[in-house]
């Protein structure tokens, strides 16, 4: 109340007599938030949800009671160098009017190198734009038989990786997705001229290409995300270094802790009484209860 409650005058009348706006009577000023405090909170929000841009960060701050507009949040995020992590470019570009081949690895037993390869494309950010990496992996040994790097999505760099891989040997089957690089005449002709069977994953079935997808995870988490690249040349040197490490020095649990090069070249050793390799037919096993096995590729198989 503005005056003594004994007078029994309503709040509205009191405001009228004193020439005071009634809305001002209930106004409680909101203290301004220091920019440093707000920047710390913005960073916490972005760190937990790096896909949030300044619009979503603004909404979160408002829900927490801060009076702030989008322009200020954008200015502070720019000052801090924070940007939303957005999806990269599509690496699967459908080819038009090209034949789609069947998936040949379903329920297929693979018990030796060069039985089946998988190929795919991924993208990598550099300070000067995107680079595209393609690689071919031997399903049996996890050995990277060929790879190439490009700043475009043209099919030529996939053929470059294929030619490099064919110097290591010739597979019976090469499995790819349905991208135009792998459905085009250049790729299909290169495989058919070598009498290599063409296999393609189902639509939206990245698990059909699980071994090369798993390699993308390894190289990105173990190397690429730990470094920054000014251009494609720096990236190419780092990829070459990692693939050599992956093929010749990095043990694989799925390979009985051998490295891919040992299994691919058949220069492998046996441990104990039998070779502890879940993907190979072990002819030296001596246990009665041991059943040799090969890798079985199915649509439900996850290594």
Wavefront OBJ file of the C-alpha trace (Angstrom):
o trace
v 0.000 0.000 0.000
v 1.113 3.543 -0.668
v -0.659 5.145 2.317
v -1.964 3.981 5.670
v -4.184 0.890 5.394
v -6.615 2.539 7.860
v -7.885 4.835 5.102
v -9.251 1.825 3.191
v -8.469 3.295 -0.211
v -7.970 0.904 -3.108
v -4.594 0.612 -4.754
v -6.003 1.971 -8.000
v -7.345 5.102 -6.224
v -4.088 5.635 -4.394
v -2.156 5.467 -7.686
v -4.609 7.936 -9.207
v -4.221 10.395 -6.330
v -0.442 10.191 -6.431
v -0.265 10.282 -10.253
v 1.577 6.959 -10.292
v 1.104 4.280 -12.931
v -0.277 1.164 -11.363
v 1.953 -1.053 -13.533
v 4.970 0.733 -12.095
v 3.888 -0.226 -8.613
v 4.406 -3.926 -9.355
v 7.510 -3.506 -11.508
v 10.587 -5.317 -10.276
v 13.718 -4.458 -12.220
v 15.636 -7.404 -13.626
v 19.349 -6.995 -12.976
v 21.507 -6.983 -16.082
v 23.602 -10.082 -16.531
v 27.304 -9.444 -16.837
v 28.655 -10.426 -20.266
v 31.271 -12.684 -18.690
v 28.619 -14.621 -16.774
v 26.493 -14.924 -19.901
v 29.450 -16.051 -22.017
v 30.265 -18.772 -19.493
v 26.669 -19.977 -19.604
v 26.608 -19.822 -23.416
v 29.730 -21.979 -23.548
v 28.206 -24.542 -21.154
v 25.072 -24.783 -23.306
v 27.042 -25.080 -26.549
v 29.456 -27.644 -25.071
v 26.576 -29.942 -24.075
v 24.762 -29.386 -27.377
v 27.287 -28.350 -30.052
v 24.581 -28.515 -32.716
v 22.875 -25.488 -31.118
v 23.225 -22.201 -32.962
v 22.647 -18.767 -31.474
v 18.853 -19.027 -31.880
v 18.546 -22.164 -29.763
v 21.082 -20.909 -27.234
v 18.976 -17.744 -26.883
v 15.863 -19.830 -26.184
v 17.675 -21.817 -23.484
v 18.918 -18.616 -21.826
v 15.412 -17.152 -21.852
v 13.994 -20.302 -20.291
v 16.529 -19.835 -17.510
v 15.225 -16.320 -16.851
v 17.803 -14.216 -18.670
v 16.517 -11.249 -20.648
v 18.577 -11.379 -23.800
v 18.018 -11.032 -27.527
v 19.391 -13.136 -30.361
v 21.678 -10.416 -31.671
v 23.588 -10.221 -28.409
v 23.922 -14.001 -28.170
v 25.171 -14.125 -31.760
v 27.687 -11.350 -31.052
v 29.004 -13.142 -27.967
v 29.188 -16.513 -29.743
v 31.093 -14.920 -32.637
v 33.438 -13.324 -30.111
v 34.027 -16.749 -28.521
v 34.394 -18.501 -31.877
v 31.435 -20.817 -31.244
v 29.444 -22.112 -34.192
v 26.860 -24.839 -34.507
v 28.155 -28.121 -35.861
v 25.978 -28.687 -38.895
v 25.724 -31.708 -41.208
v 28.389 -31.893 -43.875
v 27.852 -32.362 -47.590
v 26.210 -35.472 -48.957
v 28.645 -38.156 -50.032
v 25.882 -40.380 -51.403
v 24.768 -38.787 -54.662
v 22.378 -41.023 -56.535
v 23.212 -41.890 -60.095
v 20.415 -41.393 -62.592
v 19.265 -44.211 -64.859
v 21.997 -46.571 -63.669
v 21.440 -50.183 -62.748
v 21.363 -51.018 -59.042
v 22.987 -54.375 -58.301
v 22.002 -56.879 -55.628
v 23.701 -57.120 -52.244
v 25.862 -60.245 -52.480
v 27.316 -60.396 -48.949
v 24.140 -61.495 -47.205
v 24.806 -64.848 -45.477
v 28.130 -65.150 -47.290
v 30.986 -66.942 -45.508
v 34.304 -65.184 -46.045
v 37.287 -67.313 -45.077
v 40.241 -65.815 -46.945
v 41.735 -62.508 -48.106
v 40.518 -60.991 -51.381
v 37.181 -62.754 -51.166
v 35.234 -59.514 -50.675
v 36.122 -55.839 -50.413
v 34.024 -52.894 -49.294
v 34.379 -49.320 -50.560
v 32.911 -46.022 -49.401
v 33.429 -42.238 -49.344
v 33.554 -39.911 -46.346
v 34.173 -36.188 -45.991
v 36.689 -34.329 -43.812
v 36.721 -30.619 -42.967
v 39.802 -28.482 -43.506
v 40.237 -24.746 -42.989
v 39.900 -24.263 -46.745
v 36.835 -26.421 -47.301
v 35.892 -30.079 -47.511
v 38.040 -32.973 -48.654
v 36.678 -36.372 -49.686
v 38.333 -39.654 -48.742
v 37.567 -42.981 -50.385
v 39.028 -46.300 -49.286
v 38.684 -50.021 -50.003
v 38.936 -52.534 -47.171
v 39.410 -56.294 -47.331
v 36.541 -57.735 -45.269
v 38.458 -60.797 -44.098
v 41.612 -59.090 -42.835
v 40.428 -55.452 -42.327
v 43.398 -54.423 -44.500
v 43.066 -51.098 -46.342
v 44.034 -52.123 -49.855
v 43.660 -48.717 -51.500
v 42.621 -45.133 -50.840
v 42.533 -41.691 -52.455
v 41.796 -38.117 -51.419
v 40.127 -35.389 -53.476
v 38.554 -31.953 -53.112
v 35.690 -32.945 -55.432
v 33.221 -35.821 -55.634
v 34.190 -36.817 -59.157
v 34.363 -40.560 -59.854
v 37.985 -40.339 -61.013
v 39.447 -40.420 -57.518
v 37.462 -43.584 -56.723
v 38.981 -45.241 -59.799
v 42.410 -44.080 -58.629
v 41.846 -45.846 -55.295
v 40.567 -48.953 -57.117
v 43.640 -49.169 -59.357
v 45.876 -48.798 -56.317
v 43.953 -51.554 -54.527
v 44.143 -53.960 -57.473
v 47.928 -53.874 -57.163
v 47.437 -55.725 -53.856
v 45.315 -58.465 -55.403
v 41.955 -59.048 -57.044
v 38.774 -59.734 -55.072
v 35.796 -61.785 -56.138
v 33.311 -59.152 -54.925
v 33.416 -55.412 -54.285
v 30.525 -53.971 -52.285
v 29.604 -50.278 -52.388
v 26.653 -48.002 -51.741
v 24.375 -46.726 -54.515
v 26.233 -43.450 -55.056
v 26.805 -42.240 -58.586
v 30.564 -42.816 -58.287
v 29.866 -46.553 -57.931
v 26.903 -46.891 -60.288
v 28.496 -44.997 -63.175
v 29.855 -46.664 -66.284
v 33.493 -46.027 -65.365
v 33.363 -47.935 -62.084
v 31.132 -50.761 -63.316
v 33.231 -51.272 -66.455
v 36.452 -51.365 -64.430
v 35.026 -54.141 -62.250
v 33.486 -56.162 -65.075
v 36.655 -55.978 -67.158
v 38.401 -57.661 -64.234
v 35.517 -60.124 -63.810
v 34.814 -58.769 -60.314
v 31.251 -59.204 -59.057
v 29.403 -55.963 -58.300
v 27.527 -55.761 -55.001
v 25.578 -52.797 -53.607
v 24.097 -52.067 -50.203
v 20.377 -51.646 -49.746
v 18.864 -48.176 -49.544
v 19.572 -46.705 -46.113
v 21.507 -49.845 -45.073
v 24.901 -48.488 -44.005
v 25.308 -51.611 -41.850
v 25.688 -53.591 -45.085
v 29.043 -51.808 -45.444
v 29.904 -52.157 -41.768
v 33.660 -52.810 -42.042
v 34.527 -49.683 -44.006
v 32.122 -47.673 -41.821
v 33.991 -48.945 -38.773
v 37.264 -47.835 -40.349
v 35.854 -44.312 -40.810
v 35.087 -44.226 -37.100
v 38.610 -45.362 -36.215
v 40.487 -42.879 -38.391
v 38.299 -39.940 -37.359
v 38.356 -40.609 -33.616
v 41.990 -41.678 -33.401
v 43.552 -39.118 -35.738
v 41.490 -36.619 -37.687
v 39.511 -35.107 -34.800
v 42.740 -34.547 -32.872
v 44.281 -32.354 -35.567
v 43.561 -29.307 -37.695
v 44.464 -29.024 -41.360
v 45.172 -25.926 -43.403
v 44.699 -27.719 -46.709
v 44.292 -31.081 -48.411
v 48.048 -31.657 -48.662
v 48.521 -31.668 -44.880
v 45.522 -33.978 -44.576
v 46.884 -36.385 -47.189
v 50.180 -36.802 -45.310
v 48.359 -37.521 -42.063
v 46.009 -40.066 -43.670
v 48.927 -41.904 -45.277
v 50.648 -42.071 -41.896
v 47.532 -43.374 -40.136
v 46.686 -46.011 -42.749
v 50.225 -47.400 -42.536
v 49.814 -47.551 -38.752
v 46.359 -49.139 -39.103
v 47.547 -51.814 -41.534
v 50.925 -52.687 -40.015
v 50.978 -51.673 -36.346
v 47.466 -51.502 -34.880
v 46.292 -54.828 -33.362
v 42.666 -55.833 -33.935
v 40.762 -57.763 -31.316
v 38.599 -59.297 -34.049
v 41.785 -60.613 -35.685
v 43.051 -62.287 -32.539
v 45.175 -59.176 -31.796
v 47.066 -59.497 -35.078
v 47.487 -56.543 -37.413
v 45.624 -56.538 -40.764
v 48.821 -56.849 -42.823
v 49.703 -60.144 -41.120
v 46.312 -61.647 -41.894
v 46.065 -60.209 -45.406
v 49.510 -61.492 -46.427
v 48.962 -64.771 -44.525
v 52.097 -64.103 -42.475
v 50.235 -64.845 -39.267
v 51.258 -66.740 -36.172
v 49.268 -69.185 -34.097
v 48.651 -68.656 -30.398
v 48.601 -71.696 -28.147
v 46.906 -74.787 -29.469
v 44.743 -73.019 -31.990
v 44.526 -69.715 -33.781
v 42.189 -67.410 -31.876
v 40.610 -65.772 -34.896
v 36.795 -65.725 -35.058
v 36.765 -65.195 -38.845
v 38.978 -68.020 -40.056
v 38.551 -71.724 -40.620
v 41.153 -73.094 -38.236
v 42.512 -76.385 -39.485
v 44.982 -76.718 -36.631
v 42.465 -76.704 -33.807
v 42.927 -79.701 -31.522
v 40.022 -79.225 -29.140
v 37.095 -81.558 -29.734
v 34.590 -78.866 -28.785
v 36.150 -76.213 -31.046
v 34.240 -75.461 -34.230
v 36.151 -73.543 -36.918
v 34.380 -70.517 -38.266
v 34.640 -67.913 -40.958
v 33.316 -64.399 -41.015
v 29.638 -64.417 -41.802
v 28.245 -61.226 -43.239
v 24.553 -60.732 -42.594
v 22.328 -57.702 -42.416
v 22.074 -58.140 -38.653
v 25.777 -58.638 -38.027
v 27.568 -55.971 -35.997
v 31.291 -56.604 -35.293
l 1 2 3 4 5 6 7 8 9 10 11 12 13 14 15 16 17 18 19 20 21 22 23 24 25 26 27 28 29 30 31 32 33 34 35 36 37 38 39 40 41 42 43 44 45 46 47 48 49 50 51 52 53 54 55 56 57 58 59 60 61 62 63 64 65 66 67 68 69 70 71 72 73 74 75 76 77 78 79 80 81 82 83 84 85 86 87 88 89 90 91 92 93 94 95 96 97 98 99 100 101 102 103 104 105 106 107 108 109 110 111 112 113 114 115 116 117 118 119 120 121 122 123 124 125 126 127 128 129 130 131 132 133 134 135 136 137 138 139 140 141 142 143 144 145 146 147 148 149 150 151 152 153 154 155 156 157 158 159 160 161 162 163 164 165 166 167 168 169 170 171 172 173 174 175 176 177 178 179 180 181 182 183 184 185 186 187 188 189 190 191 192 193 194 195 196 197 198 199 200 201 202 203 204 205 206 207 208 209 210 211 212 213 214 215 216 217 218 219 220 221 222 223 224 225 226 227 228 229 230 231 232 233 234 235 236 237 238 239 240 241 242 243 244 245 246 247 248 249 250 251 252 253 254 255 256 257 258 259 260 261 262 263 264 265 266 267 268 269 270 271 272 273 274 275 276 277 278 279 280 281 282 283 284 285 286 287 288 289 290 291 292 293 294 295 296 297 298 299 300 301 302 303
